Amino acid sequence: MTDKMDLGNLTSPLNLALILVIGYVVIELRDFTPKELAEFNGIDGKPIYLAVCGKVFDVSSKPDFYGPGSMYENFSGRDASRGLAKNSFDPSVLTDVDLPIDKLDNLAAEEKNSLEEWFQFFSGKYTCIGQLVENK
């Protein structure tokens, strides 16, 4: 019997990839309250995050779309779900960060479809870094 541990199975490319993915999920995903999320709006060099359907995405790679002065800046640091569902940039579609998270239960069928398409877009293009949870 040998004192050396056989790392052959542990260091296979598939196992290393799985370890990295599990490590990323465990380490990086976190909960954001609406108040906490509001801090990540790209101002003063901060990252830019936004929430869609309860998931928080890092959109920092596109400051020209989501950063200060951009077309979608009102969604930065916020739950963008209702605005995306309604295809509206009007600030009135955003829930105040001090209020409970918008349940989106009064959306019309076409708005729900639009929101699902937006969610798929964000899921395919940006990294999900956490979930939106109620304020403490």
Backbone bond lengths (Angstrom), bond angles and torsions (degrees), N, CA, C in turn:
res aa  C-N    CA-C-N  psi(-1)  N-CA   C-N-CA  omega(-1)  CA-C   N-CA-C  phi
1 M - - - 1.447 - - 1.522 108.94 -
2 T 1.311 115.52 142.01 1.463 120.37 -177.37 1.531 110.93 -104.61
3 D 1.316 115.97 152.03 1.464 120.76 178.42 1.523 112.13 -84.68
4 K 1.319 117.71 -11.16 1.464 121.09 -178.32 1.522 109.98 -83.93
5 M 1.309 116.02 139.05 1.453 121.26 178.65 1.532 108.45 -85.65
6 D 1.331 116.49 137.13 1.457 121.73 177.24 1.520 109.07 -81.53
7 L 1.319 116.59 110.55 1.458 121.75 -179.45 1.524 111.95 -97.35
8 G 1.303 118.22 8.91 1.461 122.04 -177.27 1.512 113.01 -54.25
9 N 1.327 117.94 -50.44 1.463 120.56 -179.44 1.528 112.15 -69.59
10 L 1.305 117.36 -36.54 1.453 121.20 -178.16 1.526 112.08 -67.75
11 T 1.322 116.34 -33.46 1.460 119.25 -174.89 1.521 113.53 -97.75
12 S 1.314 117.99 14.23 1.469 119.02 175.51 1.530 108.00 -65.63
13 P 1.322 118.46 151.82 1.473 120.47 -178.46 1.536 113.24 -55.78
14 L 1.312 117.70 -39.95 1.462 120.42 179.85 1.522 111.32 -64.89
15 N 1.332 116.98 -45.67 1.465 119.98 179.59 1.528 111.79 -65.44
16 L 1.317 117.28 -38.87 1.465 119.54 177.32 1.522 110.87 -63.70
17 A 1.325 116.87 -40.98 1.465 120.48 177.88 1.526 110.84 -62.52
18 L 1.325 116.67 -43.78 1.463 120.42 178.72 1.527 111.64 -63.16
19 I 1.310 117.03 -40.57 1.463 121.26 178.75 1.533 110.10 -62.49
20 L 1.331 116.59 -42.32 1.464 120.43 178.79 1.527 111.52 -64.59
21 V 1.324 117.38 -43.21 1.462 121.00 179.54 1.520 110.37 -64.18
22 I 1.310 117.33 -46.86 1.465 120.94 179.69 1.528 109.58 -62.29
23 G 1.308 117.29 -43.11 1.455 121.16 178.36 1.518 111.79 -61.74
24 Y 1.320 117.38 -40.57 1.462 121.67 178.71 1.520 110.28 -63.34
25 V 1.314 116.99 -48.26 1.463 121.29 -177.92 1.513 110.64 -62.95
26 V 1.307 117.26 -44.23 1.465 121.24 -178.12 1.518 110.87 -67.80
27 I 1.306 117.34 -39.72 1.457 121.26 -173.73 1.527 112.19 -85.47
28 E 1.316 118.38 -43.19 1.448 121.13 -168.89 1.517 115.95 -89.46
29 L 1.317 119.35 -37.25 1.454 119.56 -177.10 1.519 110.48 -68.78
30 R 1.322 115.31 137.66 1.460 119.31 179.44 1.513 109.48 -149.63
31 D 1.311 115.60 167.52 1.455 122.01 176.55 1.522 109.47 -89.84
32 F 1.322 115.93 142.27 1.458 122.61 174.56 1.519 108.09 -126.25
33 T 1.311 117.04 129.96 1.459 120.20 169.61 1.528 106.69 -83.74
34 P 1.330 118.55 162.01 1.470 118.88 176.26 1.534 112.70 -55.60
35 K 1.339 116.94 -37.57 1.463 119.87 178.69 1.527 111.58 -65.56
36 E 1.332 116.90 -41.48 1.468 120.38 178.97 1.526 110.57 -68.19
37 L 1.312 116.41 -41.91 1.465 120.71 -179.33 1.526 111.45 -60.60
38 A 1.330 117.00 -35.65 1.465 122.17 -177.96 1.529 112.73 -58.26
39 E 1.319 117.26 -23.47 1.464 120.96 179.64 1.526 112.78 -71.88
40 F 1.330 117.12 -18.92 1.461 121.48 -174.73 1.528 110.22 -102.08
41 N 1.345 113.95 71.87 1.455 120.76 -174.61 1.528 113.67 -118.41
42 G 1.319 117.01 7.78 1.455 121.13 177.79 1.514 114.72 84.85
43 I 1.317 117.76 -5.31 1.468 120.58 179.04 1.523 109.32 -76.15
44 D 1.313 116.18 140.10 1.469 123.53 -179.30 1.524 111.87 59.06
45 G 1.320 116.97 35.29 1.462 121.41 175.55 1.516 115.33 77.20
46 K 1.322 117.42 8.01 1.472 119.79 178.84 1.529 109.68 -71.07
47 P 1.330 116.69 155.12 1.468 119.73 175.00 1.536 109.92 -61.72
48 I 1.328 115.36 163.14 1.460 120.86 179.47 1.526 108.44 -116.10
49 Y 1.328 115.38 116.43 1.453 122.31 178.06 1.522 108.50 -121.35
50 L 1.307 116.12 152.63 1.456 121.38 169.89 1.513 108.63 -148.78
51 A 1.329 115.39 157.75 1.458 120.64 -178.24 1.526 109.90 -109.83
52 V 1.328 114.84 142.68 1.461 123.18 174.41 1.524 106.62 -139.23
53 C 1.315 116.17 123.74 1.476 121.74 178.62 1.534 112.50 53.79
54 G 1.321 116.05 37.91 1.456 120.35 176.21 1.517 115.67 85.19
55 K 1.317 117.80 -5.17 1.464 121.44 178.17 1.523 109.30 -104.74
56 V 1.328 116.38 141.99 1.459 121.68 -179.88 1.526 108.82 -102.81
57 F 1.329 114.90 127.55 1.458 121.88 -178.19 1.522 110.39 -114.60
58 D 1.337 115.49 142.38 1.461 122.11 174.60 1.527 107.29 -89.44
59 V 1.331 116.09 109.77 1.467 121.06 -179.69 1.528 110.74 -108.81
60 S 1.326 116.18 20.59 1.461 122.06 -177.59 1.523 112.77 -58.69
61 S 1.312 117.63 -24.77 1.463 120.78 -178.42 1.522 112.39 -70.60
62 K 1.322 117.75 -9.89 1.466 121.67 -179.36 1.534 111.28 -126.98
63 P 1.342 117.40 61.46 1.469 118.86 -179.94 1.523 112.47 -63.34
64 D 1.335 117.08 -23.76 1.465 119.81 178.35 1.531 111.72 -68.83
65 F 1.338 117.78 -20.65 1.464 122.19 176.12 1.530 112.50 -97.78
66 Y 1.341 116.80 -38.32 1.468 121.03 -170.16 1.517 114.84 -116.59
67 G 1.321 117.87 -10.06 1.457 120.79 -176.38 1.518 112.77 -80.97
68 P 1.336 116.14 177.44 1.462 120.94 179.14 1.536 111.33 -54.28
69 G 1.329 115.24 132.19 1.462 120.85 179.38 1.514 114.95 83.93
70 S 1.317 117.42 1.13 1.469 120.83 -177.71 1.525 111.70 -93.26
71 M 1.316 115.68 172.59 1.456 122.01 -177.42 1.537 112.38 -61.87
72 Y 1.332 117.70 -38.80 1.457 121.68 -176.25 1.529 113.01 -103.11
73 E 1.313 118.27 17.91 1.471 120.59 -173.44 1.521 113.59 -58.44
74 N 1.341 118.33 -29.13 1.469 118.61 -178.95 1.522 112.09 -69.66
75 F 1.349 118.51 -15.15 1.460 121.63 176.87 1.528 112.27 -87.74
76 S 1.328 117.13 -15.17 1.463 120.92 -177.08 1.522 110.59 -68.08
77 G 1.335 114.95 129.70 1.450 120.53 -178.42 1.520 113.16 74.81
78 R 1.309 116.97 17.02 1.467 120.76 -174.68 1.526 111.13 -136.81
79 D 1.330 114.64 169.41 1.460 121.43 170.20 1.523 106.14 -83.01
80 A 1.306 116.92 108.38 1.467 122.67 -175.51 1.525 112.59 -88.66
81 S 1.313 118.60 1.48 1.460 122.60 -170.26 1.526 113.80 -54.40
82 R 1.325 118.36 -53.28 1.463 120.38 -176.53 1.532 110.97 -65.05
83 G 1.314 117.33 -41.87 1.459 120.40 178.87 1.516 112.04 -62.12
84 L 1.325 116.35 -42.34 1.464 119.88 178.22 1.525 110.88 -66.91
85 A 1.322 117.29 -41.60 1.467 121.22 179.40 1.523 110.74 -59.98
86 K 1.318 116.40 -38.69 1.455 121.60 -176.89 1.532 112.42 -93.46
87 N 1.342 116.28 -0.69 1.468 121.23 -176.24 1.527 110.16 51.51
88 S 1.336 114.46 48.00 1.456 121.03 -176.72 1.523 110.53 -128.87
89 F 1.329 115.29 138.18 1.454 121.93 175.03 1.526 111.23 -100.13
90 D 1.325 116.77 -0.03 1.452 121.52 -177.70 1.533 109.77 -61.50
91 P 1.331 117.74 130.33 1.469 120.24 179.62 1.533 113.59 -57.41
92 S 1.319 117.66 -22.08 1.464 120.01 -178.38 1.533 112.71 -67.03
93 V 1.329 118.12 -15.74 1.471 120.23 178.90 1.525 112.01 -83.81
94 L 1.319 117.09 -6.39 1.462 121.22 -179.55 1.521 110.00 -93.87
95 T 1.317 116.22 135.24 1.462 121.68 176.78 1.522 108.59 -80.90
96 D 1.317 116.39 134.59 1.457 121.73 177.08 1.528 109.01 -55.77
97 V 1.327 117.37 139.57 1.465 121.47 -176.52 1.523 113.40 -65.64
98 D 1.327 117.61 -15.90 1.460 121.10 178.06 1.527 112.85 -87.33
99 L 1.323 117.44 -10.10 1.462 122.06 -178.22 1.526 110.68 -94.85
100 P 1.341 117.32 164.70 1.472 120.01 175.83 1.534 110.86 -60.58
101 I 1.307 115.53 156.13 1.470 121.69 178.96 1.530 109.13 -61.66
102 D 1.321 115.45 137.40 1.466 122.68 178.97 1.527 109.08 -63.34
103 K 1.309 116.91 123.40 1.475 121.98 -179.31 1.531 112.01 -79.59
104 L 1.316 117.79 -13.69 1.464 123.11 176.56 1.526 112.85 60.25
105 D 1.325 117.18 22.73 1.462 120.37 -174.24 1.529 113.89 -77.38
106 N 1.314 118.82 -9.62 1.457 120.02 179.95 1.533 113.34 -107.92
107 L 1.324 116.60 21.37 1.465 119.87 177.14 1.525 110.03 -76.50
108 A 1.318 115.28 143.29 1.463 120.96 174.68 1.528 108.76 -73.11
109 A 1.312 116.69 162.77 1.475 121.84 -177.61 1.522 111.67 -56.12
110 E 1.326 117.69 -43.71 1.470 119.76 -179.13 1.523 111.44 -67.99
111 E 1.344 116.89 -30.48 1.458 120.40 176.42 1.530 110.56 -70.70
112 K 1.309 117.21 -38.75 1.472 121.02 175.98 1.529 110.40 -62.92
113 N 1.317 116.82 -41.11 1.468 120.77 177.59 1.524 110.90 -64.01
114 S 1.321 116.44 -43.41 1.457 120.94 178.08 1.524 110.78 -60.97
115 L 1.332 115.93 -43.97 1.467 120.32 179.79 1.523 110.68 -63.26
116 E 1.321 117.75 -41.25 1.468 120.94 178.11 1.525 110.95 -61.69
117 E 1.324 116.56 -40.96 1.473 120.28 177.41 1.524 110.96 -63.42
118 W 1.335 116.75 -42.17 1.458 119.95 177.14 1.523 111.24 -64.07
119 F 1.330 116.64 -41.72 1.464 119.97 178.98 1.529 110.24 -60.74
120 Q 1.320 117.32 -43.69 1.460 120.87 177.71 1.529 110.63 -62.33
121 F 1.314 116.95 -40.01 1.464 121.30 177.79 1.529 110.26 -59.65
122 F 1.328 116.79 -52.72 1.466 120.05 -178.48 1.526 111.39 -64.05
123 S 1.320 117.12 -38.93 1.470 120.92 179.63 1.524 111.59 -63.36
124 G 1.310 116.66 -34.68 1.462 120.62 -178.64 1.513 114.34 -83.79
125 K 1.324 117.09 -21.56 1.463 120.32 -173.34 1.526 114.49 -107.12
126 Y 1.333 117.49 -31.26 1.457 121.31 -173.74 1.526 111.62 -122.49
127 T 1.307 115.09 158.65 1.458 121.18 179.56 1.523 110.24 -81.22
128 C 1.317 115.17 127.88 1.462 120.99 172.90 1.526 106.83 -79.66
129 I 1.335 115.68 122.72 1.463 119.75 -176.03 1.521 113.04 -111.76
130 G 1.332 116.76 -0.87 1.449 118.57 179.76 1.510 112.01 170.63
131 Q 1.329 113.69 -164.86 1.453 119.39 179.99 1.526 109.29 -132.20
132 L 1.331 114.66 154.30 1.453 121.33 178.84 1.523 108.30 -88.78
133 V 1.317 116.87 127.58 1.456 122.98 179.73 1.531 109.01 -127.42
134 E 1.317 115.59 160.43 1.470 120.15 -178.83 1.525 111.56 -61.62
135 N 1.331 115.13 150.67 1.456 121.29 174.98 1.519 110.28 -58.14
136 K 1.312 115.75 149.17 1.464 121.21 -179.59 1.506 111.17 -86.34
